[in-house]
Amino acid sequence: MASKTPPAPQQDDSNAVLPNNAEAAHCPYRLLGIDSTTSLDELKAAYRRRASELHPDRSHDDGRAFAELNEAYAFAKAQATTPLEVGGTGQKPNRQELGGTGQKPNQQEPASAAYALGRFAHRILEGRRKPLLLSLSIEQAVVGGAWPNQHKLRFELPGMHYEGERLNFGGQQYQVSIQAHPIFRRRGDELWLSVIISPFELLLGAELWIPTPEGKSRILLPPGSDSDTRLRLSGRGLPRAGGGRAELFVELIVEGAKTLSDETTSQLQAARDACAPNLFPRRQAFAQALSQRGKG
């Protein structure tokens, strides 16, 4: 009976994180749009082309894809400059050997290509475990809506999300960041809004339609309101981390008429002269305080 051939000694890469399939092993080249036989000049050209496409200033994303591209370029450049040996001792290369510096690996400790590819895959996977920024408008944070386009995913997002909340979709974590708004101002979870009205609405009262994250809401402004009146809509602000919603505050800004006809001016002067001083108690108290101060 023929004797059994003893098994070949196995390389010890127990501390390495190896790619789990051939596609992962070619991940750096796939990200760059090249293959492993590409020359160094072609590699640099491919990197510049992909970098211009994925740079955050142009892609308007969180920069994760650009960071992965740089990882891929560092690995591919190191391979093109000083190819890593397959079947070496399996000892871990130092940082310079994998950093794309072009320096030769230590000949007494030849680097393992499988180990290097595993470290590349590990860095990519670690990056994907970190939460990506999920930028939501105030309306999306409150009522939900379609997933933003920056991650190239499309599905409906439910409402009631607060600043800093962590969400998990498809194995990837996202952290909610609420965008600045052209109308609403944020003070913590409160929303503040300025509404411009005329002096007549302030004196006579008015029906105001106030924008909220859900749509317009009707408010009755009482006659004789002051210009510094603040209206509060309870539970119409942003969602809170502990549950419920904050308030929406409305500040009134009175806009004066820039030009008046002679007839309108005469009518307003007549109305002013017909008003008793006690119709404006705050103004009367202020005038009295100034008078007393002047006597002192």
BALOBA-1460 file (C-alpha; in Angstrom, 3 decimals):
// residues 296
<rec num="1" residu="m" x="0.000" y="0.000" z="0.000"/>
<rec num="2" residu="a" x="1.356" y="3.352" z="-0.971"/>
<rec num="3" residu="s" x="2.226" y="5.617" z="1.856"/>
<rec num="4" residu="k" x="0.166" y="8.784" z="2.301"/>
<rec num="5" residu="t" x="1.802" y="12.009" z="1.275"/>
<rec num="6" residu="p" x="2.172" y="14.213" z="4.343"/>
<rec num="7" residu="p" x="0.162" y="17.426" z="4.113"/>
<rec num="8" residu="a" x="2.047" y="20.547" z="3.087"/>
<rec num="9" residu="p" x="2.769" y="22.984" z="5.892"/>
<rec num="10" residu="q" x="0.091" y="25.668" z="6.115"/>
<rec num="11" residu="q" x="0.791" y="29.357" z="6.316"/>
<rec num="12" residu="d" x="-0.162" y="30.905" z="9.655"/>
<rec num="13" residu="d" x="-2.255" y="34.008" z="9.019"/>
<rec num="14" residu="s" x="-4.313" y="33.592" z="12.166"/>
<rec num="15" residu="n" x="-4.307" y="37.316" z="12.868"/>
<rec num="16" residu="a" x="-5.250" y="38.330" z="9.326"/>
<rec num="17" residu="v" x="-8.740" y="39.168" z="8.160"/>
<rec num="18" residu="l" x="-8.950" y="37.477" z="4.797"/>
<rec num="19" residu="p" x="-11.393" y="38.319" z="1.988"/>
<rec num="20" residu="n" x="-14.183" y="35.753" z="1.832"/>
<rec num="21" residu="n" x="-14.334" y="35.404" z="-1.969"/>
<rec num="22" residu="a" x="-12.487" y="36.195" z="-5.184"/>
<rec num="23" residu="e" x="-14.553" y="39.328" z="-5.774"/>
<rec num="24" residu="a" x="-13.429" y="40.801" z="-2.456"/>
<rec num="25" residu="a" x="-9.814" y="39.919" z="-3.279"/>
<rec num="26" residu="h" x="-10.013" y="42.046" z="-6.444"/>
<rec num="27" residu="c" x="-11.886" y="44.819" z="-4.648"/>
<rec num="28" residu="p" x="-9.095" y="47.439" z="-4.892"/>
<rec num="29" residu="y" x="-8.757" y="46.970" z="-8.642"/>
<rec num="30" residu="r" x="-12.515" y="46.902" z="-9.149"/>
<rec num="31" residu="l" x="-12.888" y="50.213" z="-7.284"/>
<rec num="32" residu="l" x="-10.248" y="51.767" z="-9.552"/>
<rec num="33" residu="g" x="-11.734" y="50.279" z="-12.726"/>
<rec num="34" residu="i" x="-8.520" y="48.444" z="-13.665"/>
<rec num="35" residu="d" x="-6.992" y="44.974" z="-13.356"/>
<rec num="36" residu="s" x="-3.918" y="43.738" z="-11.522"/>
<rec num="37" residu="t" x="-1.722" y="43.907" z="-14.669"/>
<rec num="38" residu="t" x="-2.192" y="47.661" z="-15.160"/>
<rec num="39" residu="s" x="1.025" y="49.686" z="-15.308"/>
<rec num="40" residu="l" x="1.859" y="52.326" z="-12.702"/>
<rec num="41" residu="d" x="1.184" y="55.196" z="-15.155"/>
<rec num="42" residu="e" x="-2.200" y="53.720" z="-16.094"/>
<rec num="43" residu="l" x="-2.961" y="53.216" z="-12.397"/>
<rec num="44" residu="k" x="-2.271" y="56.879" z="-11.637"/>
<rec num="45" residu="a" x="-4.459" y="57.989" z="-14.546"/>
<rec num="46" residu="a" x="-7.288" y="55.698" z="-13.397"/>
<rec num="47" residu="y" x="-7.000" y="57.052" z="-9.861"/>
<rec num="48" residu="r" x="-7.163" y="60.683" z="-11.032"/>
<rec num="49" residu="r" x="-10.213" y="59.903" z="-13.158"/>
<rec num="50" residu="r" x="-12.073" y="58.120" z="-10.345"/>
<rec num="51" residu="a" x="-10.996" y="60.706" z="-7.759"/>
<rec num="52" residu="s" x="-12.544" y="63.502" z="-9.817"/>
<rec num="53" residu="e" x="-15.810" y="61.521" z="-9.936"/>
<rec num="54" residu="l" x="-15.931" y="60.565" z="-6.250"/>
<rec num="55" residu="h" x="-14.520" y="63.684" z="-4.591"/>
<rec num="56" residu="p" x="-17.089" y="64.964" z="-2.019"/>
<rec num="57" residu="d" x="-17.035" y="68.447" z="-3.562"/>
<rec num="58" residu="r" x="-18.438" y="66.937" z="-6.738"/>
<rec num="59" residu="s" x="-20.431" y="63.913" z="-5.541"/>
<rec num="60" residu="h" x="-21.943" y="65.825" z="-2.545"/>
<rec num="61" residu="d" x="-21.869" y="62.721" z="-0.335"/>
<rec num="62" residu="d" x="-20.198" y="61.997" z="3.012"/>
<rec num="63" residu="g" x="-16.812" y="61.152" z="1.445"/>
<rec num="64" residu="r" x="-16.885" y="57.421" z="2.308"/>
<rec num="65" residu="a" x="-16.540" y="56.306" z="-1.335"/>
<rec num="66" residu="f" x="-13.605" y="58.696" z="-1.817"/>
<rec num="67" residu="a" x="-11.884" y="57.277" z="1.284"/>
<rec num="68" residu="e" x="-12.334" y="53.708" z="-0.027"/>
<rec num="69" residu="l" x="-10.862" y="54.789" z="-3.367"/>
<rec num="70" residu="n" x="-7.761" y="56.105" z="-1.598"/>
<rec num="71" residu="e" x="-7.410" y="52.789" z="0.279"/>
<rec num="72" residu="a" x="-7.627" y="50.960" z="-3.045"/>
<rec num="73" residu="y" x="-5.071" y="53.250" z="-4.674"/>
<rec num="74" residu="a" x="-2.591" y="52.835" z="-1.797"/>
<rec num="75" residu="f" x="-2.810" y="49.046" z="-2.101"/>
<rec num="76" residu="a" x="-2.629" y="48.940" z="-5.917"/>
<rec num="77" residu="k" x="0.279" y="51.403" z="-5.997"/>
<rec num="78" residu="a" x="2.203" y="49.331" z="-3.457"/>
<rec num="79" residu="q" x="1.620" y="46.231" z="-5.602"/>
<rec num="80" residu="a" x="2.678" y="47.999" z="-8.799"/>
<rec num="81" residu="t" x="5.819" y="49.413" z="-7.145"/>
<rec num="82" residu="t" x="6.905" y="46.395" z="-5.071"/>
<rec num="83" residu="p" x="4.730" y="43.314" z="-5.684"/>
<rec num="84" residu="l" x="3.906" y="41.361" z="-2.547"/>
<rec num="85" residu="e" x="4.998" y="37.734" z="-2.487"/>
<rec num="86" residu="v" x="2.439" y="34.958" z="-2.391"/>
<rec num="87" residu="g" x="3.377" y="32.036" z="-0.168"/>
<rec num="88" residu="g" x="5.755" y="33.958" z="2.073"/>
<rec num="89" residu="t" x="6.208" y="33.405" z="5.743"/>
<rec num="90" residu="g" x="2.861" y="34.992" z="6.548"/>
<rec num="91" residu="q" x="4.458" y="37.450" z="8.937"/>
<rec num="92" residu="k" x="2.686" y="40.775" z="9.101"/>
<rec num="93" residu="p" x="4.206" y="43.520" z="6.946"/>
<rec num="94" residu="n" x="4.859" y="46.857" z="8.582"/>
<rec num="95" residu="r" x="2.836" y="49.953" z="7.744"/>
<rec num="96" residu="q" x="5.321" y="51.184" z="5.143"/>
<rec num="97" residu="e" x="5.001" y="47.913" z="3.220"/>
<rec num="98" residu="l" x="1.236" y="48.404" z="2.810"/>
<rec num="99" residu="g" x="1.107" y="52.202" z="2.688"/>
<rec num="100" residu="g" x="2.159" y="52.664" z="-0.922"/>
<rec num="101" residu="t" x="5.492" y="54.356" z="-0.195"/>
<rec num="102" residu="g" x="7.336" y="52.314" z="-2.810"/>
<rec num="103" residu="q" x="9.960" y="51.107" z="-0.289"/>
<rec num="104" residu="k" x="11.026" y="47.469" z="-0.546"/>
<rec num="105" residu="p" x="9.646" y="45.101" z="2.067"/>
<rec num="106" residu="n" x="12.035" y="43.614" z="4.594"/>
<rec num="107" residu="q" x="13.579" y="40.669" z="2.722"/>
<rec num="108" residu="q" x="13.807" y="38.677" z="5.928"/>
<rec num="109" residu="e" x="10.052" y="39.072" z="6.477"/>
<rec num="110" residu="p" x="8.435" y="38.899" z="3.016"/>
<rec num="111" residu="a" x="4.842" y="40.144" z="3.024"/>
<rec num="112" residu="s" x="1.898" y="37.872" z="2.311"/>
<rec num="113" residu="a" x="-0.390" y="39.059" z="-0.518"/>
<rec num="114" residu="a" x="-3.307" y="37.252" z="1.104"/>
<rec num="115" residu="y" x="-2.653" y="39.071" z="4.360"/>
<rec num="116" residu="a" x="-2.422" y="42.458" z="2.607"/>
<rec num="117" residu="l" x="-5.663" y="41.902" z="0.718"/>
<rec num="118" residu="g" x="-7.295" y="40.814" z="3.940"/>
<rec num="119" residu="r" x="-6.204" y="43.999" z="5.679"/>
<rec num="120" residu="f" x="-7.566" y="46.048" z="2.773"/>
<rec num="121" residu="a" x="-10.943" y="44.288" z="2.989"/>
<rec num="122" residu="h" x="-10.907" y="44.720" z="6.765"/>
<rec num="123" residu="r" x="-10.379" y="48.505" z="6.501"/>
<rec num="124" residu="i" x="-13.214" y="48.808" z="3.981"/>
<rec num="125" residu="l" x="-15.603" y="46.772" z="6.137"/>
<rec num="126" residu="e" x="-14.626" y="48.729" z="9.252"/>
<rec num="127" residu="g" x="-15.425" y="51.943" z="7.407"/>
<rec num="128" residu="r" x="-18.849" y="50.650" z="6.457"/>
<rec num="129" residu="r" x="-19.614" y="49.807" z="10.093"/>
<rec num="130" residu="k" x="-19.260" y="53.476" z="10.997"/>
<rec num="131" residu="p" x="-22.513" y="55.431" z="10.657"/>
<rec num="132" residu="l" x="-23.008" y="57.388" z="7.470"/>
<rec num="133" residu="l" x="-24.544" y="60.847" z="7.652"/>
<rec num="134" residu="l" x="-28.268" y="60.838" z="6.837"/>
<rec num="135" residu="s" x="-29.141" y="64.464" z="6.069"/>
<rec num="136" residu="l" x="-32.882" y="65.135" z="6.435"/>
<rec num="137" residu="s" x="-34.931" y="68.250" z="5.916"/>
<rec num="138" residu="i" x="-37.150" y="69.359" z="8.796"/>
<rec num="139" residu="e" x="-40.170" y="68.061" z="6.891"/>
<rec num="140" residu="q" x="-38.550" y="64.649" z="6.328"/>
<rec num="141" residu="a" x="-37.555" y="64.407" z="10.001"/>
<rec num="142" residu="v" x="-41.178" y="65.011" z="11.074"/>
<rec num="143" residu="v" x="-43.375" y="63.380" z="8.428"/>
<rec num="144" residu="g" x="-40.908" y="61.112" z="6.587"/>
<rec num="145" residu="g" x="-40.509" y="60.802" z="2.832"/>
<rec num="146" residu="a" x="-38.314" y="59.296" z="0.144"/>
<rec num="147" residu="w" x="-34.764" y="58.352" z="1.084"/>
<rec num="148" residu="p" x="-32.292" y="61.085" z="0.024"/>
<rec num="149" residu="n" x="-30.398" y="60.504" z="-3.202"/>
<rec num="150" residu="q" x="-26.838" y="60.838" z="-1.909"/>
<rec num="151" residu="h" x="-26.644" y="57.115" z="-1.011"/>
<rec num="152" residu="k" x="-28.285" y="55.965" z="-4.285"/>
<rec num="153" residu="l" x="-31.042" y="54.145" z="-2.404"/>
<rec num="154" residu="r" x="-34.770" y="54.688" z="-2.839"/>
<rec num="155" residu="f" x="-37.351" y="53.704" z="-0.276"/>
<rec num="156" residu="e" x="-39.782" y="55.413" z="2.035"/>
<rec num="157" residu="l" x="-38.480" y="56.687" z="5.360"/>
<rec num="158" residu="p" x="-40.985" y="56.918" z="8.252"/>
<rec num="159" residu="g" x="-41.273" y="60.175" z="10.160"/>
<rec num="160" residu="m" x="-40.486" y="61.327" z="13.724"/>
<rec num="161" residu="h" x="-36.666" y="61.291" z="13.719"/>
<rec num="162" residu="y" x="-34.552" y="63.431" z="16.046"/>
<rec num="163" residu="e" x="-31.087" y="64.945" z="15.663"/>
<rec num="164" residu="g" x="-28.329" y="62.345" z="16.187"/>
<rec num="165" residu="e" x="-30.657" y="59.325" z="16.001"/>
<rec num="166" residu="r" x="-29.047" y="56.093" z="14.730"/>
<rec num="167" residu="l" x="-30.902" y="54.098" z="12.061"/>
<rec num="168" residu="n" x="-29.975" y="50.772" z="10.479"/>
<rec num="169" residu="f" x="-30.845" y="49.904" z="6.878"/>
<rec num="170" residu="g" x="-29.407" y="46.965" z="4.967"/>
<rec num="171" residu="g" x="-26.722" y="46.309" z="7.569"/>
<rec num="172" residu="q" x="-25.427" y="49.898" z="7.407"/>
<rec num="173" residu="q" x="-25.853" y="52.402" z="10.244"/>
<rec num="174" residu="y" x="-26.884" y="55.976" z="9.554"/>
<rec num="175" residu="q" x="-26.897" y="58.993" z="11.871"/>
<rec num="176" residu="v" x="-29.615" y="61.602" z="11.418"/>
<rec num="177" residu="s" x="-28.535" y="65.191" z="10.799"/>
<rec num="178" residu="i" x="-31.289" y="67.772" z="10.299"/>
<rec num="179" residu="q" x="-30.560" y="70.399" z="7.661"/>
<rec num="180" residu="a" x="-30.862" y="74.157" z="8.020"/>
<rec num="181" residu="h" x="-34.191" y="75.461" z="6.707"/>
<rec num="182" residu="p" x="-34.990" y="78.583" z="4.639"/>
<rec num="183" residu="i" x="-38.020" y="79.461" z="6.850"/>
<rec num="184" residu="f" x="-37.682" y="77.752" z="10.235"/>
<rec num="185" residu="r" x="-34.928" y="78.524" z="12.739"/>
<rec num="186" residu="r" x="-33.837" y="75.889" z="15.231"/>
<rec num="187" residu="r" x="-33.186" y="76.406" z="18.928"/>
<rec num="188" residu="g" x="-32.518" y="72.900" z="20.135"/>
<rec num="189" residu="d" x="-35.659" y="70.967" z="19.222"/>
<rec num="190" residu="e" x="-37.792" y="74.131" z="19.109"/>
<rec num="191" residu="l" x="-38.680" y="75.739" z="15.790"/>
<rec num="192" residu="w" x="-38.956" y="79.511" z="15.425"/>
<rec num="193" residu="l" x="-40.622" y="81.397" z="12.603"/>
<rec num="194" residu="s" x="-41.015" y="85.109" z="11.760"/>
<rec num="195" residu="v" x="-44.276" y="86.243" z="10.140"/>
<rec num="196" residu="i" x="-44.595" y="89.678" z="8.548"/>
<rec num="197" residu="i" x="-47.911" y="91.485" z="9.099"/>
<rec num="198" residu="s" x="-49.277" y="94.995" z="8.472"/>
<rec num="199" residu="p" x="-50.137" y="97.554" z="11.182"/>
<rec num="200" residu="f" x="-53.799" y="97.097" z="10.334"/>
<rec num="201" residu="e" x="-53.639" y="93.355" z="11.057"/>
<rec num="202" residu="l" x="-51.953" y="94.125" z="14.338"/>
<rec num="203" residu="l" x="-54.633" y="96.669" z="15.332"/>
<rec num="204" residu="l" x="-57.727" y="94.981" z="13.944"/>
<rec num="205" residu="g" x="-56.738" y="91.329" z="14.337"/>
<rec num="206" residu="a" x="-56.303" y="88.845" z="11.520"/>
<rec num="207" residu="e" x="-56.493" y="85.234" z="10.428"/>
<rec num="208" residu="l" x="-52.934" y="84.015" z="9.857"/>
<rec num="209" residu="w" x="-51.883" y="80.858" z="8.044"/>
<rec num="210" residu="i" x="-48.639" y="79.644" z="9.595"/>
<rec num="211" residu="p" x="-46.327" y="77.114" z="7.867"/>
<rec num="212" residu="t" x="-45.484" y="74.036" z="9.942"/>
<rec num="213" residu="p" x="-43.501" y="70.878" z="9.042"/>
<rec num="214" residu="e" x="-46.809" y="69.132" z="8.270"/>
<rec num="215" residu="g" x="-48.320" y="71.994" z="6.256"/>
<rec num="216" residu="k" x="-50.187" y="75.236" z="7.000"/>
<rec num="217" residu="s" x="-51.960" y="75.851" z="10.308"/>
<rec num="218" residu="r" x="-54.588" y="78.553" z="11.003"/>
<rec num="219" residu="i" x="-54.098" y="81.014" z="13.869"/>
<rec num="220" residu="l" x="-56.355" y="83.924" z="14.925"/>
<rec num="221" residu="l" x="-54.426" y="87.041" z="15.894"/>
<rec num="222" residu="p" x="-56.441" y="88.999" z="18.514"/>
<rec num="223" residu="p" x="-57.186" y="92.719" z="17.835"/>
<rec num="224" residu="g" x="-54.811" y="95.112" z="19.547"/>
<rec num="225" residu="s" x="-51.880" y="92.664" z="19.685"/>
<rec num="226" residu="d" x="-48.434" y="94.048" z="20.421"/>
<rec num="227" residu="s" x="-45.636" y="93.937" z="17.875"/>
<rec num="228" residu="d" x="-43.544" y="91.741" z="20.197"/>
<rec num="229" residu="t" x="-46.301" y="89.144" z="20.540"/>
<rec num="230" residu="r" x="-45.077" y="85.536" z="20.312"/>
<rec num="231" residu="l" x="-47.507" y="82.833" z="19.322"/>
<rec num="232" residu="r" x="-46.864" y="79.232" z="20.373"/>
<rec num="233" residu="l" x="-48.006" y="76.086" z="18.603"/>
<rec num="234" residu="s" x="-47.558" y="73.226" z="21.032"/>
<rec num="235" residu="g" x="-46.211" y="69.962" z="19.633"/>
<rec num="236" residu="r" x="-45.368" y="71.402" z="16.197"/>
<rec num="237" residu="g" x="-41.582" y="71.534" z="16.607"/>
<rec num="238" residu="l" x="-38.989" y="68.807" z="16.049"/>
<rec num="239" residu="p" x="-39.220" y="65.310" z="17.539"/>
<rec num="240" residu="r" x="-37.448" y="64.877" z="20.887"/>
<rec num="241" residu="a" x="-35.099" y="62.002" z="21.718"/>
<rec num="242" residu="g" x="-37.216" y="61.148" z="24.760"/>
<rec num="243" residu="g" x="-40.478" y="61.164" z="22.812"/>
<rec num="244" residu="g" x="-43.019" y="63.760" z="21.793"/>
<rec num="245" residu="r" x="-42.303" y="67.006" z="19.998"/>
<rec num="246" residu="a" x="-41.093" y="70.468" z="20.938"/>
<rec num="247" residu="e" x="-42.941" y="73.744" z="20.289"/>
<rec num="248" residu="l" x="-43.151" y="75.993" z="17.259"/>
<rec num="249" residu="f" x="-42.915" y="79.713" z="18.121"/>
<rec num="250" residu="v" x="-44.124" y="82.507" z="15.818"/>
<rec num="251" residu="e" x="-42.667" y="86.022" z="16.072"/>
<rec num="252" residu="l" x="-44.579" y="88.926" z="14.516"/>
<rec num="253" residu="i" x="-42.781" y="91.539" z="12.421"/>
<rec num="254" residu="v" x="-44.834" y="94.652" z="11.614"/>
<rec num="255" residu="e" x="-44.076" y="96.186" z="8.236"/>
<rec num="256" residu="g" x="-44.750" y="99.892" z="7.858"/>
<rec num="257" residu="a" x="-46.187" y="101.404" z="4.681"/>
<rec num="258" residu="k" x="-43.480" y="102.996" z="2.563"/>
<rec num="259" residu="t" x="-45.711" y="105.409" z="0.617"/>
<rec num="260" residu="l" x="-49.202" y="106.743" z="1.422"/>
<rec num="261" residu="s" x="-51.560" y="108.848" z="-0.619"/>
<rec num="262" residu="d" x="-52.606" y="112.221" z="0.733"/>
<rec num="263" residu="e" x="-56.108" y="110.912" z="1.345"/>
<rec num="264" residu="t" x="-54.877" y="107.868" z="3.301"/>
<rec num="265" residu="t" x="-52.514" y="110.028" z="5.324"/>
<rec num="266" residu="s" x="-55.357" y="112.376" z="6.280"/>
<rec num="267" residu="q" x="-57.573" y="109.458" z="7.304"/>
<rec num="268" residu="l" x="-54.845" y="107.945" z="9.480"/>
<rec num="269" residu="q" x="-54.123" y="111.304" z="11.119"/>
<rec num="270" residu="a" x="-57.804" y="111.723" z="11.895"/>
<rec num="271" residu="a" x="-57.935" y="108.198" z="13.406"/>
<rec num="272" residu="r" x="-54.844" y="108.963" z="15.500"/>
<rec num="273" residu="d" x="-56.302" y="112.202" z="16.814"/>
<rec num="274" residu="a" x="-59.550" y="110.469" z="17.711"/>
<rec num="275" residu="c" x="-57.805" y="107.856" z="19.869"/>
<rec num="276" residu="a" x="-57.718" y="108.503" z="23.600"/>
<rec num="277" residu="p" x="-54.233" y="108.284" z="25.205"/>
<rec num="278" residu="n" x="-55.352" y="105.376" z="27.419"/>
<rec num="279" residu="l" x="-55.739" y="103.162" z="24.332"/>
<rec num="280" residu="f" x="-51.972" y="102.741" z="24.427"/>
<rec num="281" residu="p" x="-51.109" y="102.120" z="28.118"/>
<rec num="282" residu="r" x="-47.525" y="100.990" z="27.521"/>
<rec num="283" residu="r" x="-46.728" y="104.088" z="25.488"/>
<rec num="284" residu="q" x="-48.397" y="106.282" z="28.092"/>
<rec num="285" residu="a" x="-46.381" y="104.653" z="30.930"/>
<rec num="286" residu="f" x="-43.159" y="105.081" z="28.974"/>
<rec num="287" residu="a" x="-43.885" y="108.765" z="28.349"/>
<rec num="288" residu="q" x="-44.612" y="109.315" z="32.027"/>
<rec num="289" residu="a" x="-41.355" y="107.597" z="33.035"/>
<rec num="290" residu="l" x="-39.396" y="109.870" z="30.710"/>
<rec num="291" residu="s" x="-41.189" y="112.920" z="32.099"/>
<rec num="292" residu="q" x="-40.408" y="111.980" z="35.684"/>
<rec num="293" residu="r" x="-36.769" y="111.326" z="34.807"/>
<rec num="294" residu="g" x="-36.521" y="114.731" z="33.159"/>
<rec num="295" residu="k" x="-37.860" y="116.468" z="36.270"/>
<rec num="296" residu="g" x="-35.329" y="114.710" z="38.470"/>
